[in-house]
Amino acid sequence: MSEPVYLSAREAAAELGVQPATLYAYVSRGLIRSVPGPGKQKRYDASDVRQLLLRKADDGPSESGRGLTGEAVLSTRLTMISDEAGPVYRGQLATNLARSSSLETVATLLWDCSSDPFQEPAPGPAPELPEGLDPLNRLIMALGAWPLQDRAAYTLSPNLLPKKGAALLRYATSVLLAEAPDTAPIHSQLARHWGVSGQQTAVLRAALILSADHELNTSTFSVRCAASTRAPLYAALLTGLGAFSGPRHGASSDRVISWMSEITGPDDIEPKLSARLARGEALPGFGHRIYKGRDPRADCLLGVLSDSAPQNALVTMLPEIISTAESLYGDPPNIDFALSATQLALGLPRHAAKILFCTGRIVGWIAHALEQYAAPDQIRPRATYVGERPG
């Protein structure tokens, strides 16, 4: 086993391209380990320095689920992330639920419901929205208008919140699809809207469930921050949606689909991916900062897709695409790749991968908001100041 390599403060700061004060801040946050050196000097772990450089890359994985230090910042009973098994929703593997449950069932599990909030009628439709908006921006506008139709939009009553959550999930689905709100199961609504039938409907259901929650990813933490101020549920969802819309989170599938669309046949796989690598371009959809190995959500969804559409042209290419990408980039596929493959293989319209991800994740946002409402504290982290100080 090789001995660890340590750098001086000057060497570590130079490699990171930062001032010494910033290096010391990284140490205080737990990002870089230090050990005593000669005299009063410290030495800094070179592997930590290089790992931090990788994490700082702009084209890193879309949903790290990791804060500045990766340390736990609050307690939850909702979701545990297992490196080998993926998300565990209140003690149940998400990968098992994806093959047997509906999104509504998972919602009642995560929301810890004593009765079914989906027995309520569908909410009213969203107000007329401007033309030309993409689905996420439509939803941002529609959520802002929620109080116009719900007199109890500002309620924080534990008895009412699950029902409001169910109504908001149906409302959001209708806005994302530009249809009237419906009481049919969410995956059935999506399948009908996109013309998906038979076994392939199971792919949509699995995608929704696997997207439902992933602990404290950026959007979910944003929801919890809003809920800790006692912002109403619809406003907390708006907060999460704003964070979700970024290209390093919910909109990452756009980048995945961009390069996957260049592959029109097996002969394109190695040349296209090798060309990206030669140009120094990252490969969106591969690698994940949470999982040391494979992303179990991706493996599960790709398995359901393969079972449901085994003769599909893209599905038959997926093993070679994945193996080539892994051999060139060293990372396995993540959930963004699996969602993008679902959109392309099933011939779904533009934005479908984002709609699947967002619709599923709304369930998790609501669960975290409900849990945060029951907590007494307002989330107020502190920052480490690394700027100039008065003389």
C-alpha positions in Angstrom: 0.0 0.0 0.0 1.5 3.4 -1.1 2.3 6.0 1.5 0.2 9.2 1.5 1.7 12.2 -0.1 1.6 15.5 1.7 2.0 19.0 0.4 3.2 22.3 2.0 0.7 25.1 2.3 2.3 26.9 -0.6 2.1 23.8 -2.8 -1.5 22.9 -1.9 -2.7 26.5 -2.5 -0.8 26.7 -5.8 -2.3 23.4 -7.0 -5.8 24.6 -6.1 -5.2 28.1 -7.5 -6.3 29.8 -4.2 -4.9 32.0 -1.5 -3.6 30.4 1.7 -6.6 31.8 3.6 -8.9 29.8 1.3 -6.8 26.7 1.8 -7.2 27.0 5.6 -11.0 27.5 5.1 -11.1 24.2 3.2 -9.3 22.5 6.1 -11.8 24.0 8.6 -14.7 22.6 6.5 -13.2 19.2 6.5 -12.5 19.2 2.7 -8.7 18.7 3.1 -6.9 16.8 5.9 -3.8 18.3 7.5 -1.1 16.8 9.6 1.7 18.4 11.7 4.8 19.2 9.7 8.3 20.5 10.5 8.2 23.3 13.1 4.8 24.9 13.3 4.0 24.2 9.7 1.2 21.9 8.5 1.2 19.4 5.6 -1.9 18.8 3.5 -3.1 15.5 2.0 -2.4 15.6 -1.8 -5.2 13.1 -2.5 -7.7 15.5 -0.8 -6.4 18.4 -2.8 -6.8 16.6 -6.1 -10.2 15.2 -5.1 -11.3 18.8 -4.4 -10.1 19.9 -7.8 -12.2 17.3 -9.4 -15.3 18.3 -7.4 -14.8 21.9 -8.4 -15.0 21.1 -12.1 -18.0 22.8 -13.7 -19.1 19.7 -15.5 -19.3 17.5 -12.5 -22.3 15.1 -11.9 -25.6 16.8 -11.8 -27.0 15.7 -8.5 -24.2 15.2 -6.0 -26.5 15.3 -2.9 -23.4 16.7 -1.2 -23.0 20.0 0.6 -19.7 21.9 0.9 -18.3 19.3 3.3 -20.5 16.2 2.8 -21.2 16.1 6.5 -24.7 15.5 7.9 -26.4 18.8 8.7 -29.8 17.6 9.9 -31.7 14.4 10.9 -34.4 12.8 8.8 -36.6 9.7 8.9 -37.4 9.9 5.2 -34.6 8.5 3.0 -31.3 6.8 3.7 -28.8 6.4 0.8 -27.1 3.1 0.7 -24.0 2.9 -1.5 -24.9 -0.6 -2.6 -28.7 -0.4 -2.7 -29.5 3.3 -3.5 -32.2 5.2 -1.8 -34.2 3.6 1.0 -37.6 5.2 1.6 -38.6 4.8 5.2 -37.0 1.4 5.3 -38.0 0.2 1.9 -35.7 0.0 -1.1 -36.6 2.4 -3.8 -35.5 -0.1 -6.4 -38.0 -2.6 -5.1 -40.8 0.0 -4.9 -40.0 1.0 -8.5 -41.0 -2.5 -9.8 -44.1 -2.9 -7.7 -45.7 0.4 -6.6 -47.2 3.6 -7.9 -45.9 7.1 -7.2 -49.0 7.8 -5.1 -48.2 4.8 -2.9 -44.7 6.0 -2.4 -46.0 9.5 -1.6 -48.2 8.2 1.2 -45.2 6.2 2.5 -42.8 9.2 2.5 -45.5 11.6 3.8 -46.3 9.1 6.6 -50.0 9.3 5.9 -52.6 7.6 8.1 -55.2 7.9 5.3 -55.1 8.3 1.6 -54.8 12.0 0.6 -55.4 11.0 -3.1 -59.0 10.2 -2.3 -59.7 14.0 -2.7 -61.0 15.3 -6.0 -58.6 16.9 -8.5 -57.8 20.6 -8.0 -58.9 23.2 -10.5 -56.8 24.0 -13.6 -54.0 26.5 -13.6 -54.7 30.0 -15.0 -53.9 30.7 -18.6 -50.1 30.9 -19.0 -48.0 32.7 -21.7 -47.1 30.7 -24.8 -43.6 29.6 -25.4 -42.6 28.6 -21.9 -40.8 25.3 -21.3 -42.5 22.9 -18.8 -40.4 24.0 -15.8 -41.0 27.7 -16.3 -44.8 27.0 -16.8 -44.8 25.3 -13.4 -42.9 28.1 -11.8 -45.6 30.6 -12.9 -48.5 28.2 -12.1 -47.2 27.5 -8.6 -47.1 31.3 -7.9 -50.8 31.4 -8.8 -51.8 28.6 -6.5 -53.4 30.8 -3.8 -55.9 32.1 -6.4 -57.6 28.7 -6.3 -56.9 27.4 -2.8 -58.2 29.4 0.1 -56.1 27.3 2.4 -52.9 27.8 0.4 -51.1 29.2 3.5 -52.1 26.5 5.9 -49.5 24.6 8.0 -52.1 22.3 9.6 -50.6 18.8 9.9 -54.1 17.5 9.1 -54.5 19.4 5.9 -50.9 19.4 4.5 -51.0 15.8 3.0 -54.2 16.7 1.2 -52.6 19.9 -0.1 -49.6 17.9 -1.1 -51.7 15.5 -3.2 -53.5 18.4 -4.8 -50.3 20.2 -5.6 -48.8 17.0 -7.1 -51.8 16.6 -9.4 -51.8 20.3 -10.2 -48.0 20.3 -11.1 -48.5 17.2 -13.3 -51.2 18.9 -15.2 -49.1 22.0 -15.7 -46.1 20.1 -16.8 -48.2 18.2 -19.4 -50.4 21.3 -20.3 -53.5 19.2 -19.5 -56.4 19.5 -17.1 -55.8 18.1 -13.6 -56.8 14.4 -13.3 -57.2 11.8 -10.5 -55.8 9.0 -12.6 -52.4 7.6 -11.4 -49.6 9.9 -12.4 -47.8 7.3 -14.5 -51.1 6.6 -16.4 -51.5 10.3 -17.1 -48.0 10.5 -18.5 -48.4 7.4 -20.5 -51.7 8.6 -22.0 -50.2 12.0 -22.8 -47.1 10.6 -24.5 -48.8 7.6 -26.2 -47.0 5.0 -24.2 -48.8 1.7 -23.7 -48.3 -1.9 -22.5 -45.2 -2.9 -20.7 -43.5 0.4 -21.4 -45.8 2.1 -19.0 -43.8 0.4 -16.3 -40.7 2.3 -17.3 -42.5 5.6 -16.6 -43.7 4.4 -13.2 -40.2 3.2 -12.2 -38.7 6.5 -13.3 -41.1 8.5 -11.2 -40.4 6.4 -8.1 -36.7 6.3 -8.5 -36.7 10.1 -8.8 -38.9 10.7 -5.7 -36.2 11.4 -3.1 -32.5 11.4 -2.7 -31.9 12.9 0.7 -30.4 16.4 0.9 -29.8 17.2 -2.8 -29.6 20.9 -3.6 -33.3 21.3 -4.5 -34.5 19.4 -1.5 -32.3 21.3 0.9 -33.7 24.5 -0.6 -37.2 23.3 0.1 -36.3 22.5 3.7 -34.7 26.0 4.1 -38.0 27.6 2.9 -40.1 25.3 5.1 -38.0 26.1 8.1 -39.1 29.8 7.7 -42.7 28.5 7.7 -43.2 29.4 4.0 -46.4 27.7 2.8 -46.1 24.4 0.9 -46.6 25.8 -2.6 -43.8 28.4 -1.9 -41.4 25.8 -0.6 -42.0 23.8 -3.8 -41.3 27.0 -5.8 -37.9 27.3 -4.0 -37.0 23.7 -4.8 -38.1 24.1 -8.4 -35.8 27.1 -8.9 -32.8 25.0 -7.7 -33.9 22.0 -9.7 -34.0 24.0 -13.0 -30.2 24.4 -13.2 -28.2 22.3 -15.7 -26.2 20.6 -12.9 -29.4 19.2 -11.4 -32.8 18.6 -12.9 -31.9 20.0 -16.3 -28.8 17.8 -16.6 -30.7 15.4 -19.0 -30.6 18.1 -21.6 -26.8 17.8 -21.7 -27.0 14.0 -21.8 -29.5 13.9 -24.6 -27.4 16.3 -26.6 -24.5 13.9 -26.9 -26.6 10.7 -27.0 -28.5 12.1 -30.0 -25.3 12.1 -31.9 -25.1 8.3 -31.8 -27.2 7.0 -34.6 -25.9 3.5 -34.7 -23.3 1.1 -33.2 -20.5 2.4 -35.4 -20.9 5.9 -33.8 -20.4 4.9 -30.2 -16.6 4.6 -29.9 -15.7 7.5 -32.3 -18.1 9.9 -30.8 -17.2 9.2 -27.2 -13.4 9.1 -28.0 -13.7 12.5 -29.7 -15.3 14.0 -26.6 -12.6 12.7 -24.5 -9.9 14.0 -26.8 -11.5 17.4 -26.7 -11.4 17.4 -22.9 -15.2 17.3 -22.7 -16.9 15.7 -19.7 -19.6 13.0 -20.3 -22.8 14.1 -18.6 -24.8 11.2 -17.2 -21.8 9.3 -15.9 -20.4 9.4 -12.4 -22.0 10.4 -9.2 -20.4 12.0 -6.1 -22.6 10.2 -3.6 -22.0 6.6 -4.9 -18.5 5.1 -4.7 -19.6 2.5 -7.3 -22.7 2.3 -9.4 -25.8 4.4 -9.1 -28.4 1.7 -8.2 -31.3 3.9 -9.5 -29.8 4.0 -13.0 -29.2 0.2 -13.0 -32.8 -0.4 -11.9 -34.4 2.0 -14.4 -32.2 0.7 -17.3 -33.2 -2.8 -16.3 -36.9 -2.0 -16.4 -36.4 -0.3 -19.8 -34.5 -3.3 -21.2 -37.3 -5.7 -19.9 -40.0 -3.5 -21.4 -38.5 -2.7 -24.8 -35.9 -5.4 -25.5 -36.0 -5.0 -29.3 -35.7 -1.2 -29.2 -32.8 0.0 -31.4 -31.4 2.3 -28.7 -31.9 -0.2 -25.9 -29.9 -2.8 -27.8 -27.0 -0.3 -28.0 -27.1 0.7 -24.4 -24.7 -2.0 -23.1 -22.1 -1.0 -25.6 -22.6 2.7 -25.0 -22.2 2.1 -21.2 -19.2 -0.2 -21.5 -17.4 2.2 -23.9 -18.1 5.2 -21.7 -16.9 3.4 -18.6 -13.7 2.3 -20.4 -13.0 5.9 -21.5 -14.2 7.9 -18.5 -14.0 5.4 -15.7 -17.5 6.1 -14.3 -20.8 4.1 -14.5 -24.1 5.7 -15.6 -26.2 7.8 -13.2 -29.9 8.5 -13.0 -29.7 11.3 -15.5 -28.4 8.9 -18.2 -31.2 6.4 -17.4 -33.9 9.1 -17.7 -32.4 10.4 -20.9 -32.2 6.9 -22.3 -35.9 6.4 -21.4 -36.9 9.6 -23.3 -34.9 8.6 -26.4 -35.8 4.9 -26.5 -39.5 5.4 -26.0 -39.6 8.3 -28.5 -40.9 10.7 -25.8 -41.1 14.5 -26.6 -38.5 17.1 -25.7 -38.3 17.7 -21.9 -39.8 14.3 -21.0 -36.8 13.3 -19.0 -37.0 16.5 -16.9 -40.8 16.1 -16.5 -40.3 12.6 -15.2 -37.6 13.7 -12.8 -39.5 16.8 -11.6 -42.8 15.1 -11.1 -41.3 12.3 -9.1 -39.1 14.7 -7.0 -42.1 16.8 -6.1 -43.2 13.9 -3.8 -39.8 14.1 -2.0 -39.9 17.9 -1.7 -43.4 17.7 -0.1 -42.1 14.9 2.3 -39.1 17.1 3.4 -41.3 20.2 3.8 -43.7 18.2 6.0 -40.8 16.9 8.1 -39.3 20.4 8.4 -42.6 22.0 9.5 -42.5 19.6 12.4 -39.0 20.7 13.5 -38.7 23.8 15.7 -35.5 25.3 14.3 -35.0 27.6 11.4 -32.2 26.5 9.1 -29.4 29.1 9.4 -25.9 27.7 8.5 -22.9 29.9 9.0 -20.1 30.7 6.5 -16.4 30.8 6.9 -15.2 34.2 6.0 -12.0 34.1 3.9 -11.9 37.7 2.7 -9.9 40.7 3.8 -10.1 41.8 7.4 -9.7 45.2 9.0 -6.2 46.1 10.0 
